[in-house]
Amino acid sequence: MDETTGAVRSMYEQYPYPSGPVVNRVGGDVELVLSYGARRRETSGPYRVLDAGCGRGLGLLGAATLQPEVRFLGVDVSRVSLEDARRQADQRGLKNVAFAEVDLMTLDGLEVPPGGFDVIHSSGVLHHLADPLAALAGLRGVLAPHGVINLMVYGRCGREALQDLAGAVALLFPSDVGLKDRLPAAREAAALARGHALAGTRFEDTAGVDDVEFVDRMLNVNETSYDVPALFDLLEAAGLTFLRWLEPADWDPRRLVPEGELRRRLLDLEPRQRFTVLERIFRPAGLELIVAHAGNEPRPPLSAADLPRARFRLHPETVINKGVRHTPADIRTETLSFTVRTRKPVALGAGPVAQAVLVLAEKPGTRTGAALISELRRAGLGAPEAQAIILELLRNEVIFRLP
Ligand SMILES: C[S@@+](CC[C@H](N)C(=O)[O-])C[C@H]1O[C@@H](n2cnc3c(N)ncnc32)[C@H](O)[C@@H]1O
């Protein structure tokens, strides 16, 4: 193990990340993230997912609980985190998840399924590695041809104030002072910075977070961060291509920028330039995206002609909010809306789209387009109307098309 990785391991063994409970993370549904790429799977058998740098495995355990037919492997260098993850998997009786000690700088000992992993998840890890490019290229090497990587790296613009402060705090200590002994002065600095260096940033709360989160933010032994141009260069050098942001709405001028000259000019730019401008304006703290082998591409929109044979499911990242009124004589749906991830809810008046959403919500599960059209027709919609509504629900992420 190289010296940097050894130091990172020691830090995450003292402060195993993250604290908190198991989560249902965005981008955790395998079929959903695979549906973002144009290339189709040519093998059969259960989907295989790698969580590269899984930490205590909280996201992985959530995903494994919800997708019992998918096989998950979490790898990390922190043996303490892995032990904790294994214990939690046992407590939950999960049979579809395994954990292994693997250094992402070498991938030695990684058990790669035949044909590679369908999905690799790596959140908050790459920027702590001794050589992020080498590690990312290594992950590409174990990714199936149709596979996707769900990646989160620190955003340089959004973390600038925090990283400046952490850099300054590092000057306070001779190199042999341990993390625990750094905590009191570092916390004092963060408390003072709340009203100054960190004021108005997402990291204003740093002085108040628990030790695990605090060490990760303020006392990390190795971290870098990326802005959009640096990230896109990194992807290209690693032989990977951008498919989409995990939350495209955060990068869409139509949602972020009022109609006018700025929006028009943004929409005229190439995506990379457009994202660069938006990043400088909105300064996200993390860059979360789905990438694939160079040569794979975002899946083209579904055409009406292909709709009957396509298969659909309710979108696992969308909540359908149904307001029901109970009267002595009746139970009626009075309000209906949907919420995609953390976006604002979209209200649906009493119309055919609302009717279609109610039909879907009543019986979740996979349906072909043809079956869905028949169901909507039974609910009183005409065939062309049903078709148009399905395409609209797809665009709005109320449903998604299976890979
Ligand atoms: C900030 S934590 C993120 C944990 C988890 N992905 C999450 O989102 O909760 C970073 C993780 O990367 C792991 N890590 C750092 N360098 C690594 C390496 N070379 N190989 C494997 N894991 C590594 C650390 O041990 C730590 O658990």
The ligand as an SDF file (V2000), in Angstrom:
LIG
                    3D

 27 29  0  0  0  0  0  0  0  0999 V2000
  -15.7110    9.9220    2.5140 C   0  0  0  0  0  0  0  0  0  0  0  0
  -15.6990    8.2100    2.6310 S   0  0  0  0  0  0  0  0  0  0  0  0
  -17.0670    7.7610    1.5920 C   0  0  0  0  0  0  0  0  0  0  0  0
  -17.7280    6.4710    2.0180 C   0  0  0  0  0  0  0  0  0  0  0  0
  -18.9850    6.0800    1.2090 C   0  0  0  0  0  0  0  0  0  0  0  0
  -18.7170    5.9840   -0.1920 N   0  0  0  0  0  0  0  0  0  0  0  0
  -20.1030    7.0660    1.4580 C   0  0  0  0  0  0  0  0  0  0  0  0
  -20.4790    7.7950    0.5310 O   0  0  0  0  0  0  0  0  0  0  0  0
  -20.6360    7.0910    2.5590 O   0  0  0  0  0  0  0  0  0  0  0  0
  -14.2990    7.7320    1.6630 C   0  0  0  0  0  0  0  0  0  0  0  0
  -14.0280    6.2360    1.7220 C   0  0  0  0  0  0  0  0  0  0  0  0
  -13.0330    5.8990    0.7520 O   0  0  0  0  0  0  0  0  0  0  0  0
  -12.2130    4.9020    1.2890 C   0  0  0  0  0  0  0  0  0  0  0  0
  -10.9180    4.8910    0.5860 N   0  0  0  0  0  0  0  0  0  0  0  0
   -9.9940    5.8650    0.5370 C   0  0  0  0  0  0  0  0  0  0  0  0
   -8.9360    5.4790   -0.1960 N   0  0  0  0  0  0  0  0  0  0  0  0
   -9.2030    4.2220   -0.6360 C   0  0  0  0  0  0  0  0  0  0  0  0
   -8.4990    3.2780   -1.4380 C   0  0  0  0  0  0  0  0  0  0  0  0
   -7.2990    3.5460   -1.9260 N   0  0  0  0  0  0  0  0  0  0  0  0
   -9.0910    2.1040   -1.6960 N   0  0  0  0  0  0  0  0  0  0  0  0
  -10.3300    1.8050   -1.1850 C   0  0  0  0  0  0  0  0  0  0  0  0
  -11.0330    2.6580   -0.4270 N   0  0  0  0  0  0  0  0  0  0  0  0
  -10.4730    3.8520   -0.1370 C   0  0  0  0  0  0  0  0  0  0  0  0
  -12.0670    5.3370    2.7350 C   0  0  0  0  0  0  0  0  0  0  0  0
  -11.5940    4.3170    3.5720 O   0  0  0  0  0  0  0  0  0  0  0  0
  -13.4770    5.7940    3.0630 C   0  0  0  0  0  0  0  0  0  0  0  0
  -14.2500    4.7520    3.5940 O   0  0  0  0  0  0  0  0  0  0  0  0
  1  2  1  0
  2  3  1  0
  2 10  1  0
  3  4  1  0
  4  5  1  0
  5  6  1  0
  5  7  1  0
  7  8  2  0
  7  9  1  0
 10 11  1  0
 11 12  1  0
 11 26  1  0
 12 13  1  0
 13 14  1  0
 13 24  1  0
 14 15  1  0
 14 23  1  0
 15 16  2  0
 16 17  1  0
 17 18  1  0
 17 23  2  0
 18 19  1  0
 18 20  2  0
 20 21  1  0
 21 22  2  0
 22 23  1  0
 24 25  1  0
 24 26  1  0
 26 27  1  0
M  CHG  2   2   1   9  -1
M  END
$$$$
